[in-house]
Amino acid sequence: MTPTTAPVDSRRHELATFLRSRRERISPEQVGLPPTGRRRTPGLRREEVAHLAAVGVTWYTWLEQGRDIQVSAQVLDSVARTLQLDRNERAHLFVLAGSEDPTPIQDCPTITPSVRLVLEQLAPMPAVVLNSRYDILAYNRAYTWIAGDLDSMPFEDRNVLWLVFADSRFASVLVDIQAARESVVARFRAAMAEHSSEPAWKNLLQRLRRTFPDFEAVWDRHEVDGPGNGLKRFLLPEVGLLRFEYTNLWLGPRPRTRLVAYTPQDEESRARLERLAVME
């Protein structure tokens, strides 16, 4: 077994084990099948799952055996329904099968009162809540010192990708603008791999490509990167240079919606933030 095939084989083995465990926990009565007396194994039989999911018995057997076969999203959807998988189990099934879920779990855009309270308590440090598409879901007043008047912007423009390529306050005060553009595009491309069929993601990508030639040039490099913490510098006309360390704080069990806090790197930046607060 080569190093490149080992992870694939391991995933198929995990898929086989997962399907078998889900099948064995369901009784015939739960899916409307008549009782057939004593069974040698718990739960449903493979042929019963195949029948209920409207797939071939041989095909389902191969799938549960971890064979190297092509699996469509429609068939996986039918299998997930038959096995009565919950949302997390369904997502796990599609990951193991290496397929894209046609009805994925959606991030909830609702920002709870506790999250809003945290945003306000972080002042005068800028803080913002982003989803994995880099939409700006919530922010404190201090964040507008670097991002501008977000309330006056159309909702579809309240997006970090849009702000770094547009003629915006954010782009004008961000010192290392080109590096920031390349970084956020690489992270957006990596995140989009899970969402490429979703209209909101496709629409955002089309708008960016249509509007900003600079975005198109960076996008065509096909660079990818994962989310992470880092440093940013902003040169504000009101107070001068601010040096921040930004930190991602995930707001759920899945690494999607997150609060990003900007903390001053040095006392000079902290003092300038305090001056901005007084100027309000």
C-alpha positions in Angstrom: 0.0 0.0 0.0 1.5 3.4 -1.0 1.3 6.5 1.2 -1.2 8.1 -1.2 -3.6 5.2 -1.1 -3.4 4.5 2.6 -5.7 7.4 3.7 -8.3 6.5 1.0 -8.3 2.8 2.1 -8.7 3.9 5.7 -11.6 6.1 4.9 -13.3 3.2 3.0 -12.8 1.0 6.0 -14.3 3.6 8.3 -17.2 4.0 5.9 -17.9 0.3 5.9 -17.8 0.1 9.7 -20.0 3.2 10.1 -22.7 1.9 7.7 -22.7 -1.5 9.5 -23.1 0.1 12.9 -26.0 2.4 11.7 -27.7 -0.6 10.0 -27.5 -2.8 13.1 -29.1 -0.3 15.4 -32.4 -0.1 13.4 -35.1 -2.7 14.0 -37.4 -3.8 11.1 -40.3 -2.4 13.0 -38.8 1.1 12.9 -38.9 1.2 9.1 -42.2 -0.5 8.7 -41.1 -4.1 7.9 -43.0 -7.0 9.3 -41.3 -9.1 12.0 -39.6 -12.2 10.6 -38.8 -14.1 13.8 -35.4 -14.5 15.4 -32.4 -12.9 13.5 -28.8 -14.0 13.6 -27.6 -10.4 13.7 -29.2 -7.3 15.2 -30.9 -4.6 13.1 -31.7 -4.6 9.4 -30.2 -7.0 6.8 -28.2 -5.5 4.0 -30.8 -6.6 1.4 -33.4 -4.8 3.5 -31.4 -1.5 3.5 -30.9 -1.9 -0.3 -34.6 -2.4 -0.9 -35.6 0.5 1.3 -33.0 2.8 -0.3 -33.9 1.6 -3.8 -30.4 0.5 -4.7 -29.0 -2.8 -5.8 -28.2 -5.4 -3.1 -24.8 -6.1 -4.6 -24.0 -2.5 -4.9 -24.9 -1.8 -1.2 -23.0 -4.9 -0.1 -19.9 -3.6 -1.9 -20.3 -0.1 -0.3 -20.5 -1.7 3.2 -17.5 -3.8 2.4 -15.4 -0.7 1.6 -15.0 -1.6 -2.1 -13.7 1.0 -4.5 -16.9 2.0 -6.2 -18.4 5.3 -7.4 -21.1 6.7 -5.1 -23.5 9.4 -6.2 -24.9 12.0 -3.9 -28.5 10.9 -4.6 -27.8 7.3 -3.6 -26.0 8.5 -0.4 -29.0 10.7 0.4 -31.3 7.7 0.0 -29.1 5.5 2.2 -28.9 8.3 4.9 -32.7 8.5 5.0 -33.1 4.8 5.2 -30.6 4.5 8.1 -32.3 7.5 9.8 -29.1 9.4 10.2 -29.2 12.6 12.1 -27.5 15.8 10.8 -24.1 15.1 12.1 -24.2 11.4 11.0 -25.3 12.4 7.6 -22.4 14.9 7.2 -20.0 12.2 8.4 -21.4 9.7 5.8 -20.8 12.2 2.9 -17.2 13.0 4.1 -16.3 9.3 4.4 -17.8 8.6 0.9 -15.8 11.6 -0.6 -19.0 13.1 -2.0 -20.6 16.5 -1.7 -23.9 16.7 0.3 -26.7 18.2 -1.9 -28.4 19.4 1.3 -25.6 20.3 3.7 -26.0 21.6 7.2 -26.4 25.4 7.0 -24.7 27.8 9.3 -27.2 29.7 11.4 -26.7 33.4 10.8 -28.4 34.4 14.1 -26.1 36.1 16.5 -27.1 35.4 20.1 -27.3 38.2 22.8 -24.4 36.6 24.6 -22.2 36.9 21.4 -23.2 40.6 21.0 -22.3 41.2 24.7 -18.9 39.7 24.1 -18.4 41.9 21.1 -19.2 45.0 23.1 -17.1 43.9 26.1 -14.0 43.7 23.9 -14.2 47.4 23.1 -12.0 49.4 22.4 -10.5 46.4 20.7 -12.1 45.8 17.2 -14.0 42.5 17.0 -16.2 41.0 14.3 -18.2 37.8 13.7 -17.7 36.1 10.3 -19.0 32.9 8.7 -16.8 30.7 6.5 -17.8 32.7 3.5 -16.3 35.8 5.2 -19.7 37.5 5.5 -19.7 40.1 8.3 -22.5 38.9 10.6 -21.9 41.2 13.6 -19.3 43.7 14.9 -18.6 46.2 17.6 -18.2 50.0 17.2 -14.4 49.7 17.3 -14.4 47.5 14.2 -15.9 50.3 12.2 -12.8 52.3 12.9 -10.9 50.1 10.5 -13.8 48.8 8.3 -15.8 52.0 7.9 -19.5 52.6 8.2 -20.8 49.1 7.6 -24.4 50.0 8.5 -24.6 52.2 5.4 -23.4 49.4 3.1 -25.7 47.0 1.2 -25.8 43.7 3.1 -24.2 41.8 0.2 -21.2 44.1 0.4 -20.6 43.4 4.1 -18.0 40.7 3.3 -14.3 40.8 4.0 -13.4 39.6 0.5 -15.5 42.4 -0.9 -13.9 45.0 1.4 -10.3 44.1 0.6 -10.8 44.4 -3.2 -13.3 47.3 -3.2 -12.6 51.0 -2.8 -13.3 50.8 0.9 -12.1 52.2 4.1 -10.8 48.8 5.1 -8.7 48.5 1.9 -7.4 52.0 2.2 -6.1 51.7 5.8 -4.8 48.1 5.6 -1.1 48.4 5.2 -0.2 45.0 3.7 -3.1 44.9 1.3 -1.7 42.6 -1.3 -0.7 40.0 1.2 -4.1 40.2 2.9 -5.9 39.8 -0.5 -3.8 36.7 -1.3 -4.4 35.2 2.1 -8.2 35.7 2.2 -8.7 34.4 -1.3 -6.6 31.2 -0.5 -8.7 30.6 2.6 -12.0 31.3 0.8 -11.0 28.8 -2.0 -10.3 26.1 0.6 -13.5 26.8 2.4 -15.6 26.7 -0.8 -14.6 23.1 -1.5 -17.4 22.1 0.9 -19.9 24.6 -0.6 -19.3 24.8 -4.3 -22.9 23.8 -5.2 -24.5 26.4 -2.9 -26.0 29.4 -4.6 -24.8 32.0 -2.0 -21.2 30.9 -2.5 -21.5 30.8 -6.3 -23.1 34.2 -6.4 -20.4 35.8 -4.3 -17.7 34.2 -6.4 -19.3 35.5 -9.6 -19.7 39.0 -8.2 -16.1 39.1 -7.2 -14.8 37.8 -10.5 -17.0 40.1 -12.5 -16.3 43.3 -10.5 -12.6 43.0 -9.5 -9.9 42.1 -12.1 -7.4 41.9 -9.2 -9.5 39.2 -7.5 -9.7 37.3 -10.8 -5.9 37.3 -11.0 -5.4 36.0 -7.4 -8.2 33.5 -7.8 -6.6 32.0 -11.0 -3.5 31.1 -9.0 -5.5 28.3 -7.2 -3.7 28.8 -3.9 -5.4 27.3 -0.8 -4.9 27.9 2.9 -6.6 27.1 6.1 -8.0 29.5 8.7 -5.5 30.8 11.3 -4.4 33.6 13.5 -2.0 36.3 12.4 -0.9 39.9 12.3 -2.4 43.0 10.6 -1.4 46.6 10.4 -3.7 49.5 9.8 -2.6 53.1 9.1 -5.5 55.3 10.3 -5.5 59.0 9.3 -7.0 59.8 12.7 -4.2 58.3 15.0 -1.5 56.7 12.8 -0.3 53.1 12.7 -2.1 50.3 14.6 -0.5 46.9 15.0 -2.9 44.0 15.8 -2.7 40.3 16.4 -6.0 38.8 15.3 -7.4 35.7 16.9 -10.2 33.4 15.6 -12.6 32.2 18.4 -14.9 29.5 17.0 -18.6 29.9 18.1 -19.7 26.3 17.6 -18.5 22.7 17.3 -17.8 23.1 13.6 -15.0 25.5 12.4 -17.3 27.9 10.5 -18.8 30.9 12.3 -16.2 32.6 14.4 -15.5 35.8 16.4 -12.3 37.5 15.3 -10.7 39.8 17.9 -8.0 42.3 17.1 -5.7 42.8 20.1 -3.0 45.5 20.1 0.5 44.2 19.6 2.2 47.0 21.6 1.5 49.8 24.0 1.7 52.4 21.3 -1.2 50.7 19.4 -3.1 50.3 22.6 -2.8 54.0 23.4 -3.9 55.0 19.9 -7.0 52.8 20.3 -7.8 54.6 23.5 -7.5 57.9 21.7 -9.9 56.7 19.0 -12.4 55.8 21.8 -12.2 59.3 23.3 -12.6 60.9 19.8 -16.0 59.1 19.4 
